[in-house]
Amino acid sequence: MSGQVLRIRLARPEDAPAVAILIRRVVRQWVLPDQSRKAGKAFISRVATTFLREKIVQGQRLHLAYLGDVLVGVSGMRDDCHLVHFFVGTRYQGRGIARRLWERTMRDAIRRAGTRRFTLNATRCAVPVYLRFGFRATGPEQVAHHGLRVTPMKMILPVARGKRA
């Protein structure tokens, strides 16, 4: 990662504009080409600054990844078990940032809620990434209630066994 240290922290309401910009840039390049125009427009409205700020204020946890002062990734989980946002800036993909961001997000959910089962709805371009993380498809690609074409996926972690004396 060119000598810069990757820092990951929780989002604050004032981070919403930068988060919205990152998500929109990634979505326009990687997600929207496979989606209907209507679904794409609806999705973009759900990642607007005001919407994201409101979600952060309401307590949705967004993890932000930075290289230096540059926001390079964001992950958001609902109810400590369902990944709703996961984006890494195009120029920063392929550097291990996504894996580190996912691992931090997952550890946070395990620590907070003891989560062992994670779910998500992956767009076509993201399926290979989630497969590498250990997720498995639970059904075929489908049109979700919000109109995006997604593949439902889940990951079930093994139950940690206690050490015996």
C-alpha positions as CSV (number, residue, x, y, z in Angstrom):
1,M,0.0,0.0,0.0
2,S,2.8,2.3,-0.9
3,G,4.1,2.7,2.6
4,Q,0.9,4.3,3.9
5,V,-0.8,2.8,6.9
6,L,-4.4,1.8,6.5
7,R,-6.5,3.2,9.3
8,I,-10.1,2.1,9.9
9,R,-12.5,4.0,12.2
10,L,-16.2,4.4,12.7
11,A,-18.0,7.1,10.7
12,R,-19.3,10.3,12.3
13,P,-22.2,12.4,10.9
14,E,-19.7,14.9,9.4
15,D,-18.2,12.0,7.3
16,A,-21.4,11.6,5.3
17,P,-20.5,13.8,2.4
18,A,-17.2,12.0,1.7
19,V,-18.8,8.6,2.2
20,A,-21.5,9.5,-0.3
21,I,-19.0,10.7,-2.9
22,L,-16.9,7.5,-2.6
23,I,-20.0,5.2,-2.8
24,R,-21.4,7.1,-5.8
25,R,-18.1,6.9,-7.7
26,V,-17.7,3.2,-7.2
27,V,-21.4,2.4,-7.9
28,R,-21.4,4.4,-11.1
29,Q,-18.4,2.5,-12.4
30,W,-19.0,-1.1,-11.1
31,V,-22.7,-1.5,-10.1
32,L,-24.9,0.5,-12.4
33,P,-23.8,-1.0,-15.7
34,D,-25.6,-4.3,-14.7
35,Q,-28.7,-2.6,-13.3
36,S,-31.9,-1.1,-14.7
37,R,-31.9,2.7,-15.0
38,K,-34.8,2.9,-12.4
39,A,-33.0,0.6,-9.9
40,G,-29.8,2.6,-10.3
41,K,-31.5,5.9,-9.7
42,A,-33.2,4.5,-6.6
43,F,-29.9,3.2,-5.3
44,I,-28.1,6.4,-5.8
45,S,-30.8,8.2,-3.8
46,R,-30.2,5.8,-0.9
47,V,-26.6,6.8,-0.7
48,A,-27.2,10.6,-0.6
49,T,-25.4,12.6,2.0
50,T,-28.5,13.4,4.0
51,F,-29.6,9.7,4.0
52,L,-26.2,8.5,5.1
53,R,-25.9,11.2,7.8
54,E,-29.3,10.2,9.2
55,K,-28.3,6.5,9.3
56,I,-25.1,7.3,11.2
57,V,-27.0,9.5,13.7
58,Q,-29.5,6.7,14.2
59,G,-26.6,4.4,15.1
60,Q,-25.9,2.4,11.9
61,R,-22.2,1.5,12.1
62,L,-20.2,2.5,9.1
63,H,-16.5,1.6,9.1
64,L,-14.2,3.9,7.1
65,A,-10.8,3.0,5.7
66,Y,-8.3,5.7,5.1
67,L,-4.8,5.8,3.5
68,G,-3.4,9.0,4.9
69,D,-6.2,11.5,4.7
70,V,-7.9,9.8,1.8
71,L,-11.1,7.8,2.3
72,V,-10.6,4.6,0.3
73,G,-13.3,2.3,1.6
74,V,-16.5,2.0,3.5
75,S,-18.5,-0.8,5.0
76,G,-21.9,-0.6,6.7
77,M,-23.7,-3.3,8.6
78,R,-27.3,-3.4,9.8
79,D,-28.2,-5.2,13.0
80,D,-24.6,-6.5,13.4
81,C,-25.3,-9.2,10.8
82,H,-26.4,-7.9,7.4
83,L,-23.8,-6.1,5.3
84,V,-25.6,-3.2,3.5
85,H,-22.6,-1.2,2.1
86,F,-19.2,-2.4,1.1
87,F,-17.1,-0.3,-1.3
88,V,-13.5,0.3,-2.0
89,G,-12.4,3.1,-4.3
90,T,-11.4,1.8,-7.8
91,R,-7.8,2.9,-7.7
92,Y,-7.4,1.2,-4.3
93,Q,-8.8,-2.2,-5.2
94,G,-6.5,-5.2,-5.3
95,R,-4.4,-4.0,-2.3
96,G,-6.0,-6.1,0.5
97,I,-8.0,-3.1,1.7
98,A,-11.4,-4.8,1.2
99,R,-10.3,-7.9,3.2
100,R,-9.0,-5.8,6.1
101,L,-12.1,-3.6,6.1
102,W,-14.4,-6.7,6.1
103,E,-12.4,-8.4,8.9
104,R,-12.7,-5.2,11.0
105,T,-16.4,-5.0,10.3
106,M,-16.9,-8.7,11.1
107,R,-14.9,-8.5,14.3
108,D,-16.9,-5.5,15.5
109,A,-20.2,-7.4,15.0
110,I,-18.8,-10.5,16.7
111,R,-17.6,-8.4,19.7
112,R,-20.9,-6.4,19.9
113,A,-23.5,-9.1,19.3
114,G,-21.7,-12.5,19.2
115,T,-22.7,-12.8,15.5
116,R,-21.8,-16.0,13.8
117,R,-24.0,-15.7,10.7
118,F,-23.6,-12.8,8.2
119,T,-25.7,-12.1,5.2
120,L,-25.6,-9.7,2.2
121,N,-27.1,-9.2,-1.2
122,A,-24.2,-9.0,-3.7
123,T,-24.3,-7.2,-7.0
124,R,-22.8,-9.2,-9.9
125,C,-19.4,-7.5,-9.8
126,A,-19.0,-8.1,-6.0
127,V,-19.8,-11.8,-5.9
128,P,-16.2,-13.0,-6.6
129,V,-15.0,-10.7,-3.7
130,Y,-17.4,-12.2,-1.2
131,L,-16.7,-15.7,-2.3
132,R,-13.0,-15.1,-1.5
133,F,-14.1,-13.8,2.0
134,G,-15.9,-17.1,2.6
135,F,-19.5,-16.2,1.7
136,R,-21.6,-18.6,-0.3
137,A,-24.6,-17.9,-2.5
138,T,-27.9,-19.0,-1.0
139,G,-29.9,-18.6,-4.2
140,P,-29.6,-17.4,-7.8
141,E,-29.3,-13.8,-8.9
142,Q,-32.7,-12.1,-8.4
143,V,-34.3,-8.7,-8.5
144,A,-34.6,-7.5,-4.9
145,H,-37.4,-5.4,-3.5
146,H,-35.5,-2.2,-4.2
147,G,-35.0,-3.2,-7.9
148,L,-31.3,-4.1,-7.9
149,R,-30.2,-7.4,-9.4
150,V,-28.4,-9.2,-6.5
151,T,-27.3,-12.6,-5.4
152,P,-28.2,-13.4,-1.7
153,M,-25.2,-14.7,0.2
154,K,-24.3,-15.8,3.7
155,M,-21.3,-16.8,5.8
156,I,-21.6,-18.9,8.9
157,L,-18.6,-18.9,11.2
158,P,-17.8,-22.0,13.2
159,V,-18.6,-21.9,16.9
160,A,-15.4,-21.2,18.8
161,R,-14.4,-24.0,21.0
162,G,-13.2,-23.2,24.5
163,K,-9.8,-24.4,25.7
164,R,-9.8,-27.4,27.9
165,A,-7.6,-27.5,31.0
